[in-house]
Amino acid sequence: MSATDATVVWLLATLSGGLGCKRSERSTSLPPSDAGTVVTVYLPSSMADRLMGRLQGVAAQHQWVLSVRTDSTALADADLVIGDSAGMPVSRVRPGARAGAQAEQMADAVGR
C-alpha cells in the first residue's frame, strides 16, 4: 500500500468514525446524584400487582434500584411501608431511612 492509499484509508476511517459516533443529547447530561440508590419498599402481597408499575416507573426514571418485599419482617427494615386502608394505599417513610428522600418520592407516586 502506498503512502497516498494509507492516508486516504486513514481519512475515511476518521471521517466515518466521527460521523458514526455522534454524541446523543442524553450523554451530555450528568446522571442523578442518587443513581444506584437502593429503595426498599414493603407492601402487602394483595397490593403488589396494583402498585408495582408505579414503583418501577419512579425507580427507572431516577435510576434507583428497587427492592419490593411482601414478607412481614420487611416492616422494620423497609425505607417505605405501604399498607392498605379500605382499599387505598397508605404509605409512610421509615424515620431515619437511608433512602428517605427517594422513599418520599415513591410515596408520592403511589398516592399517599
C-alpha positions as CSV (number, residue, x, y, z in Angstrom):
1,M,0.0,0.0,0.0
2,S,1.4,3.4,-1.0
3,A,1.6,6.3,1.4
4,T,-1.3,8.0,-0.5
5,D,-3.5,5.0,-0.2
6,A,-2.7,4.7,3.5
7,T,-3.6,8.4,4.0
8,V,-6.9,8.0,2.2
9,V,-7.8,4.9,4.2
10,W,-6.9,6.8,7.4
11,L,-9.0,9.8,6.4
12,L,-12.0,7.7,5.5
13,A,-11.8,5.8,8.8
14,T,-11.5,9.0,10.8
15,L,-14.4,10.7,9.0
16,S,-16.7,7.6,9.2
17,G,-15.8,7.1,12.8
18,G,-16.5,10.7,13.7
19,L,-19.8,10.8,11.8
20,G,-21.0,7.4,13.2
21,C,-20.2,8.3,16.8
22,K,-22.5,11.3,17.1
23,R,-23.0,12.2,20.8
24,S,-26.5,11.9,21.9
25,E,-28.3,14.6,23.9
26,R,-28.6,12.2,26.9
27,S,-24.9,11.6,27.1
28,T,-24.2,15.3,27.9
29,S,-26.3,15.3,31.0
30,L,-25.0,14.1,34.3
31,P,-26.6,11.1,35.9
32,P,-28.7,11.8,39.0
33,S,-26.6,12.2,42.1
34,D,-28.6,9.4,43.8
35,A,-28.2,6.9,40.9
36,G,-27.7,3.4,42.3
37,T,-29.6,4.1,45.5
38,V,-31.5,1.1,46.8
39,V,-35.0,1.9,47.9
40,T,-36.6,-1.0,49.9
41,V,-40.4,-1.0,49.9
42,Y,-42.8,-3.2,51.9
43,L,-46.3,-3.7,50.6
44,P,-48.9,-6.4,51.2
45,S,-48.9,-9.1,48.5
46,S,-52.5,-8.2,47.7
47,M,-51.3,-4.8,46.5
48,A,-48.2,-5.8,44.7
49,D,-49.8,-6.2,41.2
50,R,-51.6,-2.9,41.5
51,L,-48.6,-0.8,42.6
52,M,-45.6,-2.4,41.0
53,G,-45.9,-0.5,37.8
54,R,-45.9,2.9,39.5
55,L,-43.0,1.9,41.8
56,Q,-40.9,0.6,38.9
57,G,-41.6,3.7,36.8
58,V,-40.3,6.1,39.5
59,A,-37.3,3.8,40.2
60,A,-36.4,3.6,36.5
61,Q,-36.8,7.3,36.0
62,H,-34.3,8.1,38.7
63,Q,-32.1,5.0,38.1
64,W,-32.7,3.7,41.6
65,V,-32.6,0.0,42.5
66,L,-36.0,-1.1,43.7
67,S,-36.4,-3.9,46.3
68,V,-40.0,-4.8,46.9
69,R,-40.8,-7.1,49.8
70,T,-44.0,-8.6,50.9
71,D,-42.8,-10.5,54.0
72,S,-43.7,-9.2,57.4
73,T,-40.0,-9.0,58.6
74,A,-39.5,-6.2,56.0
75,L,-41.8,-3.9,58.0
76,A,-38.9,-3.0,60.3
77,D,-36.2,-2.6,57.5
78,A,-38.1,-1.0,54.6
79,D,-37.5,2.6,53.7
80,L,-41.1,2.9,52.6
81,V,-44.0,0.9,54.0
82,I,-47.3,0.8,52.1
83,G,-50.4,-0.5,53.8
84,D,-54.0,-0.9,52.7
85,S,-56.6,1.3,54.3
86,A,-60.0,0.3,53.0
87,G,-58.6,-0.5,49.5
88,M,-56.5,2.7,49.3
89,P,-52.7,2.7,49.6
90,V,-51.4,4.5,52.7
91,S,-47.7,4.9,52.9
92,R,-45.1,6.1,55.4
93,V,-41.4,6.6,55.2
94,R,-39.4,4.9,58.0
95,P,-37.8,7.6,60.2
96,G,-34.1,7.6,59.7
97,A,-34.3,5.7,56.4
98,R,-31.1,5.9,54.4
99,A,-33.1,6.4,51.2
100,G,-35.6,8.7,52.9
101,A,-35.8,11.3,50.2
102,Q,-36.2,8.7,47.5
103,A,-38.9,6.9,49.6
104,E,-40.8,10.2,49.8
105,Q,-40.9,10.4,46.0
106,M,-42.0,6.8,45.8
107,A,-44.8,7.5,48.3
108,D,-46.0,10.5,46.3
109,A,-46.0,8.4,43.1
110,V,-48.1,5.7,44.9
111,G,-50.5,8.4,46.1
112,R,-50.4,8.8,49.8
